[in-house]
Amino acid sequence: MTDEIAIAAATTDPAAARRADLAALASEAWDVVVVGGGVTGAGILLDAVSRGLRAALVEQSDIAAGTSSRSSRLIHGGLRYLEQFHVGLVREALSERARLLDLAPHLVSLRPFVFPLYGPPFATRAFYGAGIGFYDALGSARKGGVSRHLGVRATLELAPPLRREGLRGSIVYHDGAEDDARYVLAVARTAAGLGGLPVTRVRADGLVLEGGRATGIVAHDLVGGDDLRVRARHVIDATGVWAARPESPFGGARMIPSLGSHILVPRERIPVKHGMTLRIPGKVAFLVPWPEFWVIGTTDAPYDGKPDHPSASRAEVDRLVEIVNAALAVDLTVDDIVGTYAGLRPLVGDAEGGGTVKVSREHRVSIDRTGLVRIGGGKYTTYRLMARDAVDAALGSDAARRPSATADLPLVGAASRAVLSGLADRIAQDAGLTADQATRLTRRHGTEAMAVVELGRRRDLLRPLVPGRPFLEAEVVWAAHREMALSLDDVLARRFRLAMELRDRGASIAPRVADLLGAELGWDAARRAREIAAYLDNARREYAVPGVEASVAAEPAAAPAAADPGAPTFSEA
């Protein structure tokens, strides 16, 4: 899309556009309707339209509102899965990792991770070196991700706080880092650009059955209050952990939710140069580089609560702090944590002894007696394969005549890193933004970044949304028109990720965001006040630091220190 077309598209009425989408959803006959707007559901929508099918998607909340915005923000092969002998899964994931680096270079980048070695000198290096060497051989070495062995001195230069007793050096390997929420959004928007129809705030309430076969869904518009009847030849359930609930509109599926919790800590609080894999007896955690912060996770525990709005418990937070302090001499405390988040993995299989670490990360596709296709399990990294298999199952014998075309289909905003770098330079010069602002804007929006800037110029919205942070007010308006944002939570939790990065959960900027978003969506003053209250209540429940949040909830948002020059620039929004 050219800048001029993109800017024109961002000045349409989003409420009117949504009404048109709802009318099309209810009036047209679809080849495929997908329920669930996570990465798998969005991937299925894109896969279907890549085959020339008429496809629509309904999501009861926002795109990526559930599991797909609560990952460890890694596109990875699953190094630890080698210990469980899931060689095929690792090979498959590494192949997809290489592919996604090409399909969305603005959102995914390859990052080095330090794996410290402790134990008997020769046996330890031989054992882990063989495993990581096998990881390389399976595909990790693609795109320059070759591992290397370091001695003790070189290891401590990269990670000075490492506990030195028993340290035998390290191995530096590579995995992909990403902005999970923005990646899903890019998948859904790419599908929309090819004729797919993703509609949010629409709840699926059940199947339409004719002669015992599914011929569509009955649904409810959560914004306007209307009931809808959506006709489709094939219905695919991609609701993840929601499918396992007894109240699921399609009946409870066999699935084992696993809760993974994460904490965010300022980069300067843990002075290491690369991401890290931290292992202590019986426990493992990852330090994932994120602009200005470390994302530290993840725990892995069975979960039997409601899937809506999961949050990290104090026990889970304490466990992560314990792992960090056992591996690094940093004396981390909960007071250092700026935010937390938790997500649910839709695993398939039976949990043994109450644990989920060994439950399969492979995906499973099934078709019930009505013809409803269900997809469960899997890994974020392999979403494209999951989507392909789900659509293949729906099409049956017709799949061979309509093969998936997503393997070489770039996502919206994609361009080579050289082109993106040049675009960032041009934006910095033309718009008067700092180099960091321009680079990070390009990493969030890719080739659409200039259109965002032009929108900001026309609306006088090139000011920072948060002092000291590289987010522009124009991006809020862009989110309303081009990114399906319908609430403050959509903007602050997923388009910008600020709900978990600001100690006040965004209380100091929520009124400004409500003014900007509300002006585009037609909110009056009373509606804006309700939206602010609802957002803050939810943000404090989901992203709080347990035991600390009450004392800081009313504090104004403070800008963190300037980004480490070595921090990743793949995305932050």
N, C-alpha and C positions, 0 to 999 in steps of 0.2 A: 504494500500500500504506500503510495506517495505521501509526503508530508501534507500536501494540500488536501488530499482525500481524507487522511486521518484526522486532520484538524476539523474538517467539515463534519465528519462523523461524530466528533466529540462535542458538537454544538447542537445535536438533536435532542429531543425530549426523551429522557430515559423511561419515564412513566408510560408515555405513549408507545415507545418501542416494546416495552414489556407487555402491554395490552395486546399489541399485534402478535407477539410471540405466543401468548396464551390462546388467542383466536386460532392461530395456525396449528398449535398443539392439539386443540379439540376438533378442528374441522377437517384436517388432512388425514389420510391413511398412510401410516408409516411402515416401512419394512422392519425396523427395529426400534423399540423403545427401551431405554436403559433406566434403571432405577438406582440412584446413588451417584453422587458427584465427587467421589474421591478419585485418586489417580487411576484406579482400575476402571471405574465407570467412565471417566473422561477418555481414557485410552480406548475403551470399547466404542464410544461415540466416534472417535477419530478413525479407528480401524474400519468401522462400518461405512463411513462416508468415503474413505479411501478406496473402497470397493465399488463405489457408485450407488450405494444403498441410501434410501431416505431414512434418516435416523434422528431421533430426539432423545433427550435426557431430562429427567426430573430429579431434583434434589430438594429435600425438605428444609435445608438450611442454606449455607453458602457453599460455593465450590471449595473443596478441601477443608471444610469446617471440622471434620472429624479426624480420623487416624492420619490422613495424608498431609496434615499441617503440623503433626506432632511427632515426627520421626527424629532420628539422630542427625538428619540433614546430610546423610552420606549416600552416595551412589557407589556401591561397593560390591565386591565379589563374595564377601562373607568369609574372611580369613579363619574365624573361629569355627566355621562349619566344616573345615578340613579335619578338625579334631573329632568330629562326629562321622567322618568318612562320607560326607555328602559331596563327593567329587563332581558328579554331574551338575549339581546345583551351582557349585562354585564356578565351574567352567562356563555354564550358561550365563550366570550373572556377570562374569568378567567380559564376556562377549558383548553383552548389552551395555555394560559400562562404557566400553570403547565406542559403541554406537551413539550413546546419548551425549558423549563429549562432542561428537560431530553434529548431532541434530539440534543441540541447544547450547552452543559454546558461551552464550551470554549468561546462562544460568548454572552451568556445570563446569567445574574446573578440577584438574588433578592436583592433589595436595600430598606432600610428604608427611609420613607418620613415623615417630620413633618408637621402636619396640625394645625396651630395656631388657638386658639378659642378666639373670641372677642364677646362681647355683654352681655345680661343678664346672670348672673352666671349659674343658673340651666337650664334655657331653652336652652341656646346655647349648653352646653355639651350634654344635652338630645337629641336635634335635630340632631347634627352632629354625636354624638355617635351612635344613632340609624342607621344613614345612613352607617357609616363605619362598624358597627356591621353587618348590612345586607350584606355589601361588603364581609366581612369575611365569612358569612354564605353561600353566593353564590359561594365561592370557593377561596377567597383570602388567607384564612388561610392555604391552602395547601403549602407544601414545607417550613413550618416554618414561614409563613407570617402573624402571628397573630398580630392584632393591640393591642396597650396598651395606657391607659390614663395617662397623666402626669400633675402635678400641675405646677404653675407658676415658681417656683424655678428650677425644673428639666427641664422645657422647656427652660429657659434662659441659663442653662448649655449647652444645645445642640445648641442654637441659640442666643448668647448674644446680637446681634444687633436688635432683635425684638423690635418693638415699644411697650412700656409697658403700655400705657394708655388703660384701658379696657381689657387687656390681662387676660384670664381666664385659661390659661394652653394650652394644646395641645393634639392631638391624633397622635401617630406614627403608620402609616400603611405601607404596603409594595407593591412595584410594581417591574417589571423587567426592567433592563437596558441592552442595547445592542449596538453593532456597526451595524447600519442598512445596510450600503453598503456592509460590509464584510459578513453579514448574507445572503444577496441575492446572493452574489458570491458563498457562500458555497452551497446554494440550487442548483444553476445552475451547479456547479462542481459535486455535488452528482448525479444529473441527467445524466451528461456526463459520469460519471463512470459506470452508469448502461446502457449505450448505447444511451442516448439522444444526440442530436446535437445542442448546442447553438452556433450561429454565429453572431458576432457583426459587425457593420458598413455595414449592409445590410438593405436597405430601401424597405419596401413593397409599391408597387405602385398601386395595385389593385387585384381584384379577377380574377381567371380563371373560366369562366362559361361554362358549357356544359348542354344544355337543361334547362337553367335557374338555375342550381344548381352549387354551388361553388365546384370546384374540384382541387383547389390549388390557388397559388398566383403568380403574376408577381412581380419581385423584381429587385433591382439594387445594385450591389456591389460598395459601395462608395470608396473603396480603389483601386480596379483594373479597375473600370469603366464598367464592363460587366453587361449586362442584364441577368436575370435568370428567369426561369419558374419552379416553385416548385409544384410538384404534391402531393395532399393529399386528403384523404377521408373526413377529417374534418378540418376546419379553425376556429381558435379561436382568436378573437380580444381582447388583453389584454393591449391596448395602453393607458388606463387611460384617463387623461384629453385630450390627443391628439385625442381621438375618437370623442370629441365634436366639433372639428374644422371643418368648412365647407370643407376644403381641405383634410380632412381625406381620405385615399385611399378607405375606405369602406363606405363613406357617414357619415355625422355628426350624432353622437348619442346624446340622451337627457341626458345631464350631466351638473352639476353646479360646475365649478372649485372654490375652496376656497383657498385663499393664507394664509399660515402660516409662520411667520417670527421668527427667532431666533437670539440671540446674544451669543457670547462666552466671558466670563470674567474670569481672573485668579482666581484660588481657594482662594488664600490668600487675595484677595480684598474683599471677602464676607466671613468672618470667622464663618461659621456654620459647624456642624459636619455631617449632613445628608442632603439629598435632601429635598426640601420643596415645599408645595403648598401654594402660596401666593394669598390671596383674598382681594380685596378692593371693595367697592361698584361698581357693574357693570363690574368688570374686574377680571380676574384670570390669573395667570402665574405659571410656574413650574421651579424650580431650579433642574436640573437633573445633578447628579454627573458624571463627565467625567475626566479622568486622567489629572491633572493640571488645569482643567477648570470647570466652571459651564456652562452648556448649558441652556440658559434661554429663554423660549417661552411658549406658542406660541400665536400669534395673529390669528384672524379668520375673514377673510373679503372676499366678493365676488371679483372675478377676471375675467376680460374680455380681457386681453391682450394675446399675443402669449405665448404658454407654454414653449418655448425654453428659457433657461437661466433666470428664474425669480430671482429677487433680492429683498432684504429688502429695503424699503423706509425709509427716515429720519423720517417720521411721525410714522412708525411702530416701529423703534428703540427707538424713544423718548417715545413711549407708554410703552414699556417694561421697560425702565429706570424709568419711573414714577411709575410703579407698584412696582418695587423693592424698590424705595426710600420711597414710602408710607407705605410699610410694614416693612422695615428695616432701621435703622439709619446708613447708610453707605455712603450717599452722592455720589452715583454712577454717573459718567458722561460718555459721549460718548468717552472721552479720555481713559477710562478704558477698553473699548471693543477692543479685538484683532481681531475679525472677525464677520461676519454675514452670514446667509444663509436663503433662503426662498424656500418653496416647495408648490406644488399645490395638494390639495386633490380632487379626482374625486368623488364628492358627487352625489347622485341621489335624485331627488325630486325637489320641487319648493322653491326658497328662498323667505321668507316672509319679507316684508319691507326692502329689500335690504341686509338682513343678512343671514349668513349661519350656525350659531351656532345650530339651531334646524333642519337643513336639515339632513335627515337620514344618519347615519353611517353604516347602514346595506347594504349588497351587493345585486345586482340584476343581474340575468342571463336572457338573451333573445336570441331568435333564429329568424333571419329574413327569408324572403321568399326564399332566396338563400341557406339557411342552415347555414349561417355564425352565429357563436355563439359569443355573446358579454358579457363581464363581467364588471360591474362598481360598484362604491361605495365601501363600506367595510372599514375595518381597517387592518393595517399592521399585528396586532396580530392574526387576523383570516384568514390570507392569505391561509393557508392550506385547510380550509373549502371552501373558495372561489374557489380554484383550483379544489377541489374534485367536487363541484357542476357544474363547467364549463365543466369538462370532462364528468360527468354524463349526462349533457344536450347534449353534442356532440354525445355520444354513444346511447342515447335513451334507447330502450328496452334491448340493449346489456350491459348496465351498471351493471345490477345485476350479469351477468356472469363474469364480469371483475371488481371486486370491488377495490377501492383505497387501497393501502398498505402503505401509508405514515404515518399513525398514530404512528407506532413504528419503523420508519426508521431513524436512526441517520444520521446527516449530516457529510460530510467529515471533519476529524479532531477531531471528538467528542470522548470524554473519560470521565470517572468520574473525579471529581475535585481532588480526591486523586492521581489518575494516572497523571493528568496534573501537580500537584504540584511536584510529584516525578520527572517528566520529566524536569521541570524547574530547579530543584536542580542539576540534572545530566548535563544539558546544562551549567549551571553556573560553575560547577567544571571542565568539560571537555573542554569547549571553552574559559574559562577565561573571561566570561561576568559577569557583576554585577548581583546580585539577581534580581534587578528591570528589567534590560534588558532581562534576561532569562524568568522571569514571564510574562512580557508583550509580548515577542515573542511567548510564548506558548499560550497566550490568543488570539493572532491574528491568529495563524496557527494551534493550537491544536496539535494533534499527528504528524503533518508534520513539526513541529518546528525543530526537529533534522536534517531532510533532508535539511532544509534551511541553518542550521549551516554548514553542511557538504559541501554544495554547496559553501558557503562563504569561507571555508577552501581551497577548490580546486582552487577557483578563487582569493584568497587573498582579500576577500571582507567582512571581519568581522568588518570593521571599521564603526563607527557611520556615518550615512548620515548627521545628524545635530548634532553639538556639544551639549552635555547635554541632548539629546533625545534618547529614546531606539529604534531607527530604524537603521537597518543595510543596507549597500550598497547591500549586497547579496539579499535583499528582492526585489530590483528593477529588478534584473535579474530573480528571481523567478516569479515575476509578469508577465514578458514577456513570460515565458515558460509555466507556470502552471495556470496563472490567467487571461489570455486573454487581458492583457494590451497592447494597441496599441498607446498610446499617453501619454504626460506628465500629462495631466489632469486626465487620468485614474489612474496614480500612485499617484500623489500628492493630488488630490481631493477625491479619493475614496479608494484606497488601503491603504494610510497613513493618510488621512484627514488633511494634513498639509497646504493645500491651504487656509483654514479658520483659522488655528491655528497660523500661522506666520504672523507678522505684515507686512512683505514685500511680502506676498503671495507666498513665496518660491523663490523669485528672486535670492537670494544668492546661492541656491542649484540647481536651474533649469539647469545650464550648466552641472553639474556633473550627474544629472539624465538623461539629454539628451545624454551624452556620454555613460552611462551604458545601457540605453534602446536602443539607436541608434545602438550600437554595436551588439545587438541581433537582431534588426529588419532591419539591412542593410541600415541605414541612412548615407549619406555623410555629410560633414561639412555644406553645404548650407541647407540641409534638417533639420539638427539639429538647425541651427539658426532660420529657419522658425517656427519650432515646439516650440522653446522657446518663440518667439514673440507672437505666437498665444495663447499659454498657459497663458502668463502673461496678455495679453489683456482680455482674458475671465475671469481669476481669479479675476482681479481687478474689473471687471464689476459685477461679481456674489457675491463675498465674501467681498467686501469693507465695511468699516465703513463710511456711508454717511456723508460727510462734514469733514471727518478727513483723509481719505485715501490719498489724494493728498500730504499731508505733510509728510507721512511716507512711501510712496511707494518705495522710493529709499533707505531707511535705510536698513542696513544689518539685517538678521534674528537674533534675540536675543533669547537665550534659556530661557524659563520660570524657575521659581523657582522649586526646586525638588518637586516631587509629594508628596502630603499629605499622610502620612501613612494610613489614612482612605479612600483614594481615591479608586474607584473601579478598579479592575485589569482585568475586563472582556475583554477589547480590547481597542486599541486606533487607530489601523491602519486605 
